[in-house]
Amino acid sequence: MNVSLFLPLIAANGSSSLLLNDSMTDDTLRIGGWIMSLVYHILDLFGLGHESAFTAWIYVLLVCVLSFAIGYVVKWCILWAVDLITRHYDNDILNNLNRWRFFSKLSSVIPPIFFLIFIQLTLNTMHSGAIWLERITGIYIAVVLAIAVIGLIDAIWNHINTRQNQKKLPLNGLVQLLKVVIWIIVVITCVSIIVDKSPLSLLAGLGAFAAVLMLVFKDSILGVVAGVQLSENDSLHVGDWIKVDGTDANGTVSEVSLTTVKVVNWDKTTTSLPPYSLVSGSFTNYRSMQESNTRRIQRSWMVDADSIVPLDDALKTEIKSLPFMSDYFDSQTDDPSRPTETNLGAFRAYLEMYLAANKHIDRDSTHFVTTLAQTNGGVPLQLYCFTNTSAWIDYEHIQAMVFEHVAVTMAKFHLYTFENASGRDTIVDGYMSNGRLPDGLLGIPYPFYLGADNPENPGAQPKAPAKQ
């Protein structure tokens, strides 16, 4: 058999050939001749002629089967060796490469390489067919290599993100950008293989489509810019609690990608936002609050202005029995610079001492009790302090405990909570204005609740006279 008859004419085409004739070794030629002899043997076995076109296609099919068989064996050997190394060396990078199947993906490039080598030994009459087979194989190799490189990027990124990215910076967008660049290069390479042109000439021609590309990839470009700004300013991490004004986003950041920031809200819904909206607009990040392990309480209790009265000796004697108040009044005798003139002032002083002594309130943070400008709903009594935990449930329990204490303690200072009148209040007023006794009523003013006949309650008002 004359092996020279099977040398490809594609070498004459120059750039379209990945392996030229003059680079072929004698071993390769012998393998090609052996394959062609096998083709002739198969044709003779079935009593078929040696027509060049039919023989070439049988040769291509046989080469394809042989290439994938060799590739499978080589792939199995590589994966066996990697598995053997992994058992003896517990390396995080190697484990990540296995997790993302990098070696398996990279081994998939072996069969087309063997096919590309052997296909160049096809018959001369398969000149045009060999060229297209070669081009298709080149495209397949480019795609497989891109998939393997992306697997390598994912493995490296997972290692960096879990081990070295302690601040959990939103760098996933940059990784996605790198993947987009790789696929753009693959597309350009595939087009250059099909049209038999240099990739550099195609890249030069892309300048005319720059405006179109910027329009198509506008969100991606803005996402990259926003991701870099968020990372550089340390504004956002995965796991941060954020609240974005004008949106439903109020929860934990679960993902920051090239085009989307996903926020898992407290109601278990998910809100997706473009990263650029966080940079161009405003959002609240509660990370510093969580890291400080404190959380602010700033809430007001509305006090009825009519219940604010001067602090006379009788009321002072009554509230001296409350915790902190006896020492407080004694200290005022020695230091008259801070006199307490009203029952509301005494209540403010009591609450400040209560917050200072409360074990759930952070003593190193600012805390005070003050009154705000009076409204038509009463005088706002504002409490400002910080809990010694930032855990949501614990914070809510502490806040509720503090204001429940405010609610039950106000009566002891003869202060009322302001509430808008309801139909029930009208009924109570009509009942008492007719001289009815309030013993069977609920929600009556504090003096009646404390009992006018109680000798230990000198500030109580007398009961309404019985109706004649």
Buried (B, 14 or more C-beta within 10 A) or exposed (E): EEBEEBBBBBBEBEEBBBBBBEEBEEEBBEBBBEBBEBBBEBBEEEEEEEEEEBBBBBBBEBBBEBBBEBBEEBBEEBBEEBEEEBEEEEEEEBBBBBEBBBBBBBBBBBBBBBBBBBBBBBBBBBBEBBBEBBBBBBBBBBBBBBBBBBBBBBBBBBBBBEEEBEEBBBBBBBBBBEBBEBEBBBBBBBEBBEEEEEBEEBEEEEEEEEEEEEEEBEBBBBBBBBBBBBBEEEBBBBEBBBBBEEBBBBBBBEBBBBBBBBBBBEEEEEBEBBBBBBBEEEBEBBBEBBEEEBBBBEBBBBBBBEBBBEBEEEBBEBBBEBEBBEEBBEEBEEEEEEEBEBBBBBBBBBBBBBBEEBEBBBEEBEBEBEBEEEEEBBBBBBBBBBBBBBEEEBBEBBBEEBBEBBEEBBBBBBBBBBEEEEEEEEEBEEBBEEEBBBEEBEEBBBBBBBEBEEEEBEBBEEBBEEEE
